[in-house]
């Protein structure tokens, strides 16, 4: 048995040895034909494809998040790689958001109107009964009498903080001036009002019995006596006076051909960053008034216009603006503000420092319906947006509370129904950095403001290979147009003409990874005297 076992073991070992080469060959063949290798390559390709798709989706998500989280009033800037369907939806969302905001403001305004109408109807009945019984003087209907309204002031240095500090200083100084009496004499507020003529204008005509029973029926003012026509005529008159007081002969700009070889082709000095078309501003050379050419004592050629100005100011002193709608108020106050500043320069001369310019804004007073308002009051309390409390620190809020009640009264009495940030492109302080002055009409004020915005940005924003130049005014009022500097630059790109807008977008896309301080330059505000006039 042991011998057979030995033979069996030896045969088994020989069989194993003989089978080893075949098994090694089969294993090598199986490795060469392993089906997992192409599968692995296919999976790797899928991973790369999914990574690219993920990156694309992340870019779309960032673009949509940026577009939908923008502040109200700022238009979204979307990249071209978004699907057309998505672009359409985002545009519809932006329109709906603005419409909702507008409707909410209209609802609030309608509620106020309903309450005010009820109060007015009851008070009007009492006034009519009282006037019929006692023959009351119509001039007693003035809401404020001869109250003088002092204003806050704005020192344009660093947005709201500087404005609020100067507001408080002006508010305190106005209290002292009330106690000591007026210290500054400005002819615009010394215009005498003829009591007889005023009584004739304000004397109510004989009304029919039906009109007496209905207090809401009012006499329609003549066209040349309406507040808007008066404000337009005052600004036109002052513009003509300024041109006659300058060395340049008075000549309306009839030709659209630009004047070659003059520095006025570049009113804000941006062509040094790259030559391009700055739009209609290059045509204002003929109506450009600077300190060297302006002489307020040169009145010989303006006697008739100065006399006409007094007549117009007398009309303005007895005008009633409480029944104006939003567009009429907007055009009226823009014209009145620019008229205030022009008349202040005529009466007080050119100011040599920024502080003097701010003081002049307080002196630039005008009588509107028996109430004295100055340029600072009109700008900050009537035309400008309310202060953004959430962007102020504790110290600024404390300073603001001192003038809050004063501003609230002015806004409630004279303020606009809806906020309008575009007034920044219409108000001129008579400085080098101010926008051009034009007459605004109630019928077209919104189109005129849109045009003023685009023309100013085309002339004041510069793009070079390494810099994006924006005016200081946009930095001051940034929160009126965007939430931060990045979204402000996006907004500016949308306002520029097609070619310049595309150039600006490409410039920002190339530098989106760089800090703004490396490629954004803010042009300092120049307080030197200058007027650019649309004649």
C-alpha positions as CSV (number, residue, x, y, z in Angstrom):
1,X,0.0,0.0,0.0
2,X,2.8,2.4,0.8
3,X,4.4,1.7,-2.6
4,X,1.2,2.5,-4.5
5,X,0.7,5.7,-2.5
6,X,4.2,6.8,-3.5
7,X,3.5,6.2,-7.2
8,X,0.2,8.1,-6.9
9,X,1.9,11.2,-5.4
10,X,4.6,11.2,-8.0
11,X,2.1,11.1,-10.8
12,X,0.1,13.9,-9.3
13,X,3.1,16.1,-9.0
14,X,4.0,15.5,-12.7
15,X,0.5,16.4,-13.7
16,X,0.7,19.6,-11.7
17,X,4.0,20.6,-13.3
18,X,2.7,20.0,-16.8
19,X,-0.4,22.1,-16.3
20,X,1.5,25.2,-14.9
21,X,2.6,26.7,-18.2
22,X,-0.9,26.5,-19.6
23,X,-2.5,28.1,-16.6
24,X,0.0,31.0,-16.7
25,X,-0.7,31.6,-20.4
26,X,-4.5,31.6,-19.8
27,X,-4.1,34.1,-16.9
28,X,-2.1,36.4,-19.1
29,X,-4.7,36.2,-21.9
30,X,-7.5,36.9,-19.5
31,X,-5.6,40.0,-18.2
32,X,-5.2,41.3,-21.8
33,X,-8.9,40.8,-22.5
34,X,-10.1,42.4,-19.2
35,X,-13.4,44.2,-20.0
36,X,-13.0,46.6,-17.0
37,X,-10.4,48.7,-18.7
38,X,-12.7,50.4,-21.4
39,X,-15.4,50.7,-18.7
40,X,-12.9,52.6,-16.6
41,X,-12.1,54.9,-19.4
42,X,-15.7,55.6,-20.2
43,X,-16.3,56.4,-16.5
44,X,-13.5,58.8,-16.5
45,X,-14.9,60.6,-19.6
46,X,-18.3,60.8,-17.8
47,X,-16.7,62.3,-14.8
48,X,-15.0,65.0,-16.8
49,X,-18.2,65.8,-18.7
50,X,-20.1,66.0,-15.4
51,X,-17.4,68.3,-13.9
52,X,-17.8,70.7,-16.9
53,X,-21.6,70.6,-16.6
54,X,-21.3,71.3,-12.8
55,X,-19.1,74.2,-13.4
56,X,-21.5,75.6,-16.0
57,X,-24.4,75.1,-13.6
58,X,-22.5,76.9,-10.8
59,X,-21.8,79.8,-13.1
60,X,-25.5,80.0,-14.0
61,X,-26.5,79.8,-10.4
62,X,-24.1,82.7,-9.5
63,X,-25.4,84.8,-12.3
64,X,-29.0,84.2,-11.4
65,X,-28.3,84.8,-7.7
66,X,-26.6,88.0,-8.6
67,X,-29.4,89.2,-10.8
68,X,-32.2,88.3,-8.4
69,X,-30.5,89.7,-5.3
70,X,-29.9,93.2,-6.8
71,X,-31.5,96.3,-5.2
72,X,-34.7,97.6,-6.6
73,X,-34.2,100.0,-9.4
74,X,-30.9,98.4,-10.6
75,X,-31.2,96.5,-13.8
76,X,-29.6,93.0,-13.9
77,X,-26.6,92.3,-16.0
78,X,-26.7,88.8,-17.3
79,X,-24.0,86.8,-19.1
80,X,-24.7,85.7,-22.7
81,X,-24.3,82.0,-22.0
82,X,-27.6,81.8,-20.1
83,X,-30.4,80.1,-22.0
84,X,-32.9,82.4,-23.8
85,X,-35.7,81.0,-21.7
86,X,-33.9,81.9,-18.5
87,X,-33.0,85.4,-19.7
88,X,-36.7,86.0,-20.5
89,X,-37.8,84.8,-17.0
90,X,-35.2,87.0,-15.2
91,X,-36.3,90.0,-17.2
92,X,-40.0,89.3,-16.3
93,X,-39.1,88.9,-12.6
94,X,-37.2,92.3,-12.7
95,X,-40.2,94.0,-14.3
96,X,-42.7,92.4,-11.8
97,X,-40.6,93.4,-8.8
98,X,-40.5,97.0,-10.0
99,X,-44.3,96.9,-10.7
100,X,-45.0,95.5,-7.3
101,X,-43.0,98.2,-5.6
102,X,-44.7,100.9,-7.7
103,X,-48.2,99.5,-6.8
104,X,-47.4,99.3,-3.1
105,X,-46.3,102.9,-3.1
106,X,-49.5,103.8,-5.0
107,X,-51.7,102.0,-2.5
108,X,-50.0,103.9,0.4
109,X,-50.5,107.2,-1.5
110,X,-54.1,106.4,-2.3
111,X,-54.8,105.7,1.4
112,X,-53.3,109.1,2.3
113,X,-55.3,110.8,-0.4
114,X,-58.6,109.3,0.8
115,X,-57.9,110.5,4.4
116,X,-56.8,113.9,3.2
117,X,-59.8,114.3,0.8
118,X,-62.2,113.6,3.7
119,X,-60.4,116.2,5.8
120,X,-60.3,118.7,2.9
121,X,-64.0,118.3,2.1
122,X,-65.1,119.0,5.7
123,X,-62.7,121.9,6.1
124,X,-63.7,123.4,2.7
125,X,-67.4,123.5,3.6
126,X,-66.5,125.4,6.8
127,X,-64.3,127.8,4.9
128,X,-67.0,128.5,2.3
129,X,-69.6,129.1,4.9
130,X,-67.3,131.3,6.8
131,X,-66.3,133.3,3.7
132,X,-69.9,133.8,2.7
133,X,-70.9,134.9,6.1
134,X,-68.0,137.2,7.0
135,X,-66.4,138.0,3.6
136,X,-63.1,136.7,4.8
137,X,-59.8,137.7,3.1
138,X,-58.7,135.0,0.7
139,X,-55.1,135.7,1.5
140,X,-55.6,134.1,4.9
141,X,-55.8,130.7,3.3
142,X,-52.0,130.5,3.1
143,X,-51.0,127.4,5.0
144,X,-47.8,128.7,6.6
145,X,-48.3,132.5,6.4
146,X,-45.0,134.2,6.4
147,X,-43.1,131.4,8.2
148,X,-39.5,131.1,7.1
149,X,-38.4,127.6,6.6
150,X,-34.7,127.1,7.1
151,X,-33.0,124.1,5.6
152,X,-30.5,121.4,6.2
153,X,-27.3,121.6,4.3
154,X,-25.1,119.1,2.4
155,X,-21.4,119.2,2.3
156,X,-20.5,116.9,-0.6
157,X,-17.6,115.0,0.9
158,X,-18.4,111.4,1.8
159,X,-22.1,110.4,1.1
160,X,-24.6,110.5,4.0
161,X,-22.3,110.9,6.9
162,X,-20.9,114.3,5.8
163,X,-24.4,115.4,4.7
164,X,-26.0,114.6,8.1
165,X,-23.3,116.5,10.0
166,X,-23.8,119.6,7.9
167,X,-27.5,119.2,8.2
168,X,-27.2,119.5,12.0
169,X,-24.9,122.6,11.7
170,X,-27.4,124.3,9.4
171,X,-30.3,123.4,11.6
172,X,-28.6,124.9,14.7
173,X,-27.5,128.0,12.9
174,X,-31.0,128.6,11.6
175,X,-32.3,128.7,15.2
176,X,-29.7,131.3,16.0
177,X,-30.5,133.3,13.0
178,X,-34.2,133.4,13.9
179,X,-33.3,135.0,17.3
180,X,-30.8,137.5,15.9
181,X,-32.7,138.4,12.8
182,X,-31.6,137.9,9.2
183,X,-27.9,138.4,8.6
184,X,-27.7,137.8,4.8
185,X,-29.6,139.9,2.2
186,X,-30.4,138.2,-1.0
187,X,-32.4,140.0,-3.6
188,X,-34.4,137.0,-4.6
189,X,-36.1,136.9,-1.2
190,X,-36.5,140.7,-1.0
191,X,-38.7,140.9,-4.0
192,X,-41.6,143.3,-3.0
193,X,-45.1,142.0,-3.5
194,X,-47.6,144.6,-4.5
195,X,-50.5,144.3,-2.1
196,X,-53.0,145.7,-4.5
197,X,-52.0,143.5,-7.4
198,X,-51.7,140.4,-5.1
199,X,-55.2,141.2,-3.8
200,X,-56.5,141.4,-7.3
201,X,-54.9,138.1,-8.3
202,X,-56.1,136.3,-5.2
203,X,-59.6,137.8,-5.1
204,X,-62.0,135.0,-5.8
205,X,-64.3,135.5,-8.9
206,X,-68.0,135.6,-8.5
207,X,-69.1,132.0,-8.5
208,X,-72.3,130.5,-9.6
209,X,-74.6,128.9,-7.0
210,X,-73.6,125.4,-8.3
211,X,-69.9,126.2,-7.8
212,X,-70.6,127.4,-4.3
213,X,-72.3,124.2,-3.4
214,X,-69.4,122.1,-4.7
215,X,-66.1,123.0,-2.9
216,X,-64.1,120.7,-5.2
217,X,-64.7,122.9,-8.3
218,X,-61.7,125.3,-8.7
219,X,-60.8,127.9,-11.1
220,X,-58.4,126.7,-13.7
221,X,-55.3,129.0,-13.8
222,X,-54.2,130.6,-16.9
223,X,-51.4,128.9,-18.8
224,X,-48.8,131.5,-18.1
225,X,-49.8,131.6,-14.4
226,X,-49.3,127.9,-13.7
227,X,-46.5,127.0,-11.4
228,X,-44.6,124.9,-14.0
229,X,-44.8,127.6,-16.7
230,X,-43.5,130.2,-14.1
231,X,-40.6,128.0,-13.1
232,X,-39.7,127.4,-16.7
233,X,-39.8,131.1,-17.5
234,X,-37.7,131.9,-14.4
235,X,-35.0,129.4,-15.4
236,X,-35.0,130.6,-19.0
237,X,-34.7,134.2,-17.9
238,X,-31.8,133.5,-15.5
239,X,-30.0,131.5,-18.2
240,X,-30.2,134.5,-20.6
241,X,-28.9,136.8,-17.8
242,X,-25.9,134.5,-17.1
243,X,-25.0,134.4,-20.8
244,X,-25.3,138.2,-21.1
245,X,-23.1,138.6,-18.0
246,X,-20.3,136.5,-19.5
247,X,-17.8,137.7,-22.0
248,X,-19.0,135.3,-24.6
249,X,-21.7,136.9,-26.8
250,X,-25.2,135.5,-26.3
251,X,-25.9,133.1,-29.2
252,X,-28.1,130.1,-29.1
253,X,-26.4,127.0,-30.3
254,X,-28.1,126.4,-33.7
255,X,-25.4,124.2,-35.4
256,X,-24.8,120.7,-34.1
257,X,-21.2,120.8,-35.4
258,X,-18.8,120.7,-32.5
259,X,-16.2,123.4,-32.1
260,X,-12.8,121.9,-32.8
261,X,-9.7,122.7,-30.9
262,X,-11.3,123.7,-27.6
263,X,-11.1,122.0,-24.2
264,X,-14.9,122.1,-23.9
265,X,-15.1,119.1,-26.1
266,X,-14.1,117.2,-22.9
267,X,-15.9,118.9,-20.0
268,X,-15.0,116.4,-17.4
269,X,-11.4,115.5,-18.5
270,X,-12.0,111.8,-19.4
271,X,-10.5,111.8,-22.9
272,X,-7.0,111.4,-21.4
273,X,-8.0,107.9,-20.5
274,X,-8.9,107.1,-24.2
275,X,-10.4,109.1,-27.1
276,X,-14.1,108.4,-27.8
277,X,-17.4,110.2,-28.5
278,X,-18.7,111.9,-25.4
279,X,-22.0,112.7,-26.9
280,X,-24.0,116.0,-26.9
281,X,-21.9,117.6,-24.1
282,X,-19.2,118.4,-26.7
283,X,-21.7,120.8,-28.3
284,X,-22.0,123.0,-25.2
285,X,-18.9,125.0,-25.9
286,X,-21.0,128.1,-27.1
287,X,-22.9,128.1,-23.8
288,X,-20.1,127.3,-21.4
289,X,-19.7,129.9,-18.6
290,X,-16.6,129.9,-16.4
291,X,-15.2,132.1,-13.7
292,X,-12.9,134.0,-16.1
293,X,-15.7,135.0,-18.3
294,X,-18.5,135.7,-15.8
295,X,-18.9,139.2,-14.3
296,X,-22.1,139.7,-12.2
297,X,-21.7,143.5,-12.3
298,X,-22.1,143.4,-16.1
299,X,-25.8,144.3,-16.0
300,X,-26.1,146.9,-18.8
301,X,-27.3,144.3,-21.3
302,X,-29.7,142.6,-18.8
303,X,-31.8,145.4,-17.4
304,X,-34.9,144.2,-19.2
305,X,-34.3,140.6,-18.2
306,X,-33.7,141.6,-14.6
307,X,-37.0,143.5,-14.5
308,X,-38.8,140.5,-16.0
309,X,-37.2,138.3,-13.4
310,X,-38.7,140.4,-10.6
311,X,-42.1,140.1,-12.2
312,X,-41.8,136.3,-12.4
313,X,-40.6,136.0,-8.8
314,X,-43.5,138.1,-7.7
315,X,-45.8,135.6,-9.4
316,X,-44.0,132.7,-7.8
317,X,-44.5,134.2,-4.4
318,X,-48.2,133.9,-4.7
319,X,-48.4,130.6,-6.5
320,X,-50.2,127.5,-5.1
321,X,-48.3,124.2,-5.7
322,X,-50.3,121.9,-3.4
323,X,-52.5,120.4,-6.2
324,X,-49.6,119.5,-8.6
325,X,-49.2,115.8,-9.6
326,X,-45.9,113.9,-9.4
327,X,-44.6,114.9,-12.8
328,X,-45.5,118.5,-12.3
329,X,-43.8,118.7,-8.9
330,X,-40.7,117.0,-10.2
331,X,-40.2,119.4,-13.1
332,X,-41.2,122.4,-10.9
333,X,-38.7,121.7,-8.1
334,X,-35.8,120.9,-10.5
335,X,-36.3,124.2,-12.3
336,X,-36.6,126.1,-9.0
337,X,-33.5,124.5,-7.5
338,X,-31.4,125.4,-10.6
339,X,-32.9,128.9,-10.5
340,X,-32.0,129.4,-6.8
341,X,-28.3,128.6,-7.5
342,X,-28.1,130.7,-10.6
343,X,-29.6,133.7,-8.8
344,X,-27.3,133.2,-5.8
345,X,-24.2,133.5,-8.1
346,X,-25.7,136.6,-9.7
347,X,-26.3,138.3,-6.3
348,X,-23.3,137.1,-4.4
349,X,-20.6,136.5,-7.0
350,X,-18.4,133.5,-7.5
351,X,-17.3,131.5,-4.4
352,X,-13.7,130.6,-4.0
353,X,-13.9,127.5,-1.8
354,X,-16.1,124.4,-1.3
355,X,-17.2,125.7,2.1
356,X,-18.4,129.0,0.5
357,X,-20.3,127.1,-2.1
358,X,-22.2,125.2,0.6
359,X,-22.9,128.5,2.4
360,X,-24.2,129.9,-0.9
361,X,-26.6,127.0,-1.1
362,X,-28.1,128.2,2.2
363,X,-28.3,131.8,1.0
364,X,-30.0,130.8,-2.3
365,X,-33.5,131.4,-1.0
366,X,-36.7,131.8,-3.0
367,X,-40.3,132.7,-2.0
368,X,-42.8,130.1,-3.1
369,X,-46.3,130.8,-2.2
370,X,-45.3,132.9,0.8
371,X,-42.7,130.5,2.1
372,X,-38.9,131.0,2.0
373,X,-37.0,127.9,0.9
374,X,-33.3,127.6,0.0
375,X,-31.5,125.4,-2.4
376,X,-30.4,122.9,0.3
377,X,-33.9,122.5,1.6
378,X,-35.2,121.8,-1.9
379,X,-32.5,119.3,-2.7
380,X,-32.3,117.3,0.6
381,X,-35.8,117.5,1.9
382,X,-37.9,117.6,-1.3
383,X,-36.1,116.1,-4.2
384,X,-33.7,113.6,-2.7
385,X,-34.4,110.1,-1.4
386,X,-34.9,109.8,2.4
387,X,-31.8,108.9,4.3
388,X,-31.0,105.2,4.4
389,X,-31.0,104.5,8.2
390,X,-29.6,101.0,8.0
391,X,-26.4,102.4,6.5
392,X,-25.8,104.9,9.3
393,X,-23.9,104.5,12.5
394,X,-25.2,105.5,16.0
395,X,-23.5,108.9,15.9
396,X,-25.0,109.7,12.5
397,X,-28.5,108.6,13.6
398,X,-28.2,110.9,16.7
399,X,-27.3,113.9,14.5
400,X,-30.1,113.0,12.1
401,X,-32.8,113.0,14.8
402,X,-32.3,116.7,15.4
403,X,-33.5,117.6,11.9
404,X,-35.8,114.6,11.3
405,X,-39.0,116.5,12.3
406,X,-38.1,119.5,10.2
407,X,-37.5,117.3,7.1
408,X,-40.7,115.3,7.7
409,X,-42.7,118.5,7.7
410,X,-41.1,119.7,4.4
411,X,-41.5,116.3,2.7
412,X,-45.2,116.0,3.8
413,X,-45.9,119.5,2.5
414,X,-43.8,119.7,-0.7
415,X,-42.2,116.3,-1.3
416,X,-42.5,114.1,-4.3
417,X,-45.1,111.3,-4.3
418,X,-42.5,108.8,-5.5
419,X,-38.7,108.9,-5.1
420,X,-36.7,109.8,-8.2
421,X,-33.0,109.1,-8.1
422,X,-32.4,110.6,-11.5
423,X,-32.6,114.1,-10.1
424,X,-28.8,113.8,-9.5
425,X,-28.3,114.2,-13.3
426,X,-30.5,117.4,-13.4
427,X,-29.4,119.5,-10.4
428,X,-26.5,121.9,-10.9
429,X,-24.6,123.6,-8.1
430,X,-22.8,125.8,-10.6
431,X,-19.6,123.8,-10.2
432,X,-17.2,122.2,-12.6
433,X,-18.4,118.7,-11.9
434,X,-22.2,119.5,-12.1
435,X,-24.3,118.3,-15.0
436,X,-25.6,120.6,-17.6
437,X,-28.7,122.7,-17.0
438,X,-31.8,122.4,-19.1
439,X,-35.4,123.4,-18.7
440,X,-37.7,120.5,-17.5
441,X,-41.3,120.4,-18.5
442,X,-44.1,118.5,-16.7
443,X,-45.3,116.7,-19.8
444,X,-41.9,115.2,-20.6
445,X,-39.9,115.3,-17.4
446,X,-39.3,111.6,-17.2
447,X,-38.0,111.4,-20.7
448,X,-35.9,114.5,-20.1
449,X,-34.4,113.0,-17.0
450,X,-33.6,109.7,-18.8
451,X,-31.9,111.7,-21.5
452,X,-30.0,113.8,-19.0
453,X,-28.7,110.7,-17.3
454,X,-27.4,109.0,-20.4
455,X,-25.8,112.2,-21.8
456,X,-24.0,112.9,-18.5
457,X,-22.7,109.3,-18.1
458,X,-21.5,109.3,-21.7
459,X,-19.5,112.5,-21.0
460,X,-18.4,111.7,-17.4
461,X,-17.5,108.0,-17.5
462,X,-14.2,106.9,-19.1
463,X,-12.8,103.5,-20.0
464,X,-9.2,102.8,-20.9
465,X,-7.1,99.6,-21.2
466,X,-6.4,99.7,-17.5
467,X,-8.8,102.1,-15.8
468,X,-12.6,102.6,-15.4
469,X,-13.2,106.3,-14.4
470,X,-16.5,107.3,-12.7
471,X,-17.5,110.8,-11.3
472,X,-17.5,111.4,-7.6
473,X,-21.2,112.3,-7.7
474,X,-22.1,108.6,-8.5
475,X,-20.0,107.6,-5.5
476,X,-21.9,110.0,-3.2
477,X,-25.3,108.8,-4.3
478,X,-24.3,105.1,-4.9
479,X,-27.2,103.8,-2.8
480,X,-29.7,105.5,-5.0
481,X,-28.7,103.3,-7.9
482,X,-27.1,100.1,-6.5
483,X,-26.2,98.2,-3.3
484,X,-22.4,98.3,-3.8
485,X,-19.7,99.5,-6.2
486,X,-19.8,96.2,-8.2
487,X,-23.5,96.5,-9.0
488,X,-23.0,100.3,-9.6
489,X,-20.5,99.4,-12.4
490,X,-23.0,96.9,-13.8
491,X,-25.7,99.6,-13.8
492,X,-23.4,102.1,-15.5
493,X,-22.6,99.6,-18.3
494,X,-26.3,99.4,-19.1
495,X,-26.7,103.1,-19.4
496,X,-23.8,103.8,-21.9
497,X,-24.3,103.7,-25.7
498,X,-24.1,100.3,-27.3
499,X,-20.4,100.3,-28.3
500,X,-19.2,101.9,-25.1
501,X,-21.4,99.6,-23.0
502,X,-20.0,96.5,-24.7
503,X,-16.5,97.9,-24.2
504,X,-17.2,98.5,-20.5
505,X,-18.7,95.0,-20.0
506,X,-15.6,93.3,-21.6
507,X,-13.3,95.5,-19.4
508,X,-15.1,94.4,-16.2
509,X,-15.2,90.7,-17.2
510,X,-11.4,90.7,-17.7
511,X,-10.9,92.2,-14.3
512,X,-13.5,90.5,-12.2
513,X,-10.9,88.7,-10.1
514,X,-9.0,92.0,-9.3
515,X,-9.9,94.3,-6.4
516,X,-11.7,97.5,-7.5
517,X,-8.9,99.7,-6.2
518,X,-6.7,98.5,-9.0
519,X,-8.8,99.5,-11.9
520,X,-11.6,101.8,-10.7
521,X,-10.7,105.5,-10.5
522,X,-13.2,108.0,-8.9
523,X,-12.7,111.5,-10.3
524,X,-12.6,114.1,-7.5
525,X,-15.4,116.6,-7.3
526,X,-14.4,120.0,-8.7
527,X,-16.0,123.0,-6.9
528,X,-14.7,125.6,-9.4
529,X,-17.5,127.8,-10.9
530,X,-18.9,126.7,-14.3
531,X,-22.2,126.4,-16.0
532,X,-23.0,124.1,-19.0
533,X,-26.2,125.4,-20.4
534,X,-28.7,123.9,-22.9
535,X,-29.9,127.0,-24.7
